[in-house]
Structures are given as C-alpha cells and as structure tokens.
Amino acid sequence: MRVHLGTLAGVAVLTGALSFLLLATAIGTDFWYIIDTERLERRGPGTQDPGGAANLSQSEPLSSHSGLWRTCRVRSPCLPLMNPFWQENVTVSDSSRQLLTMHGTFVTLLPLSLILMVFGGMLGFLSFLVRTHLLFLLTGVLFLFGALVTLAGISVYIAYSAAAFREALCLLEEKALLDQVDIRFGWSLALGWVSITAELLTGAAFLAAARELTRRQRQDQAI
C-alpha cells in the first residue's frame, strides 16, 4: 500500500510531539506511586487492629503520592527523595544502597529519553527537508532506541517500587495495617506507557518514510 511522504510526516510530527509532551508531563508530576490510607483512617483513633495495636491518629492524613524526585502528602509540603548520586557519603544498608542505585538509574534513563526525542525531532525535520533515505532511517532508529530507553526506565521504576515495598515490609512492625492501605501506580506512570507507544509509532513512521523514498527512487531509475 502506497503512503504519501506528507502523510507520514504528519503522523511523525503528531506522534513525536505527543510522546515528548506525555513523557515530560510524567517526569514532572508526582503521581507515579500512590498510597491511600483512607480506609485505615476511617476506622478512627483508638480502635484496635487485628494484631492488637492501636490505630494511627487522624490528626494528619497519611495518604501520599510520589514522583521520581519527591513524595507528597495531603497537608504537608512535598519532600525530595534521597539523592541517589551521593551514596558514597552516606552509611546505608546493602538493600538501601540497591534502592538508591535503581533510583539513580531511572532518573537518568527517563530524562535521557527526552533528550533523544529532541535530537530525533531535529534530525527528523532535516530528513523531511532534504529527503534522503539515510536520514529517515537514522531518525527512525533513534526514536525506536529512545522508546527502548523509556521502557527500560519505567521497568526499573516498577522493580524499584516492588523492592521499596519489600523493604518497608521488613521495617514495619504492624504488617496487618497494610490490609487497610491501598497502594497502586498512578496516572503519571500511565502517561509514560502511552509515551512509549507514541514513540514507537514515530519511529515506525520514519522507517516507512525511508522505505517509501527508496521505492520512489527505484521507480524514477526504472523510468
């Protein structure tokens, strides 16, 4: 099926811009990980949990939502997460050091993907101006590689969240309280997944443009 280069250019611009905006929004927002303690607080102070421990006070909601850089509570200012790039100056356990390493990995990979998209956008603009097969091909490969970087960053974040949850379980004395706490991933992470899809479509559009240009050049040579 023949596809015009103008159509492919429109698709690439739309999906590329969407991918960049979604990932930038995801990185800049604080709803990657949500802890909802509403059910726990609704039980009221002074009640006893199944383990016999007193319930936590309702003076301040314990619900929180976290991003890549900080964690926030309802009535408290957001607090920055521990800097993962200064591990050598801090005495921490091996498990905590592993968490810091994972944190440093995804806060590096996800902004790196944004940088790759910027370079891909500039290269893509140039490729549609000069219309050479090599530039289309390089741009498509760059966007596909950027999608893999984004996927790696999100995958490391999910693994980090699971490891942090296991670490919290080890430190928490009243594990029965977790039955009353809702923990889930938020819409910031969902934006990251949609960004990957848009980035893959952008790369596919440039590769299709490279194929279409090659087909046209062969037709011109045949004539």
C-alpha positions, 0 to 999 in steps of 0.5 A: 500500500502506497503512503504519501511522504506528507502523510507520514510526516504528519503522523511523525510530527503528531506522534513525536510531539505527543510522546515528548509532551506525555513523557515530560508531563510524567517526569514532572508530576508526582503521581507515579506511586500512590498510597491511600490510607483512607480506609485505615483512617476511617476506622478512627483513633483508638480502635484496635487492629487485628494484631492488637495495636492501636490505630494511627491518629487522624490528626494528619492524613497519611495518604501520599503520592510520589514522583521520581524526585519527591513524595507528597502528602495531603497537608504537608509540603512535598519532600525530595527523595534521597539523592541517589548520586551521593551514596558514597557519603552516606552509611546505608544498608546493602538493600538501601544502597540497591534502592538508591542505585535503581533510583539513580538509574531511572532518573537518568534513563527517563530524562535521557529519553527526552533528550533523544526525542529532541535530537530525533525531532531535529534530525527528523525535520532535516530528513523531511527537508532534504529527503534522503533515505539515510536520514529517515532511517537514522531518525527512525532508529533513534526514536525506536532506541529512545522508546527502548530507553523509556521502557527500560526506565519505567521497568526499573521504576516498577522493580524499584517500587516492588523492592521499596515495598519489600523493604518497608515490609521488613521495617514495619512492625504492624504488617496487618495495617497494610490490609487497610492501605491501598497502594497502586501506580498512578496516572503519571506512570500511565502517561509514560506507557502511552509515551512509549507507544507514541514513540514507537509509532514515530519511529515506525513512521520514519522507517516507512518514510525511508522505505517509501523514498527508496521505492520512489527512487527505484521507480524514477531509475526504472523510468 
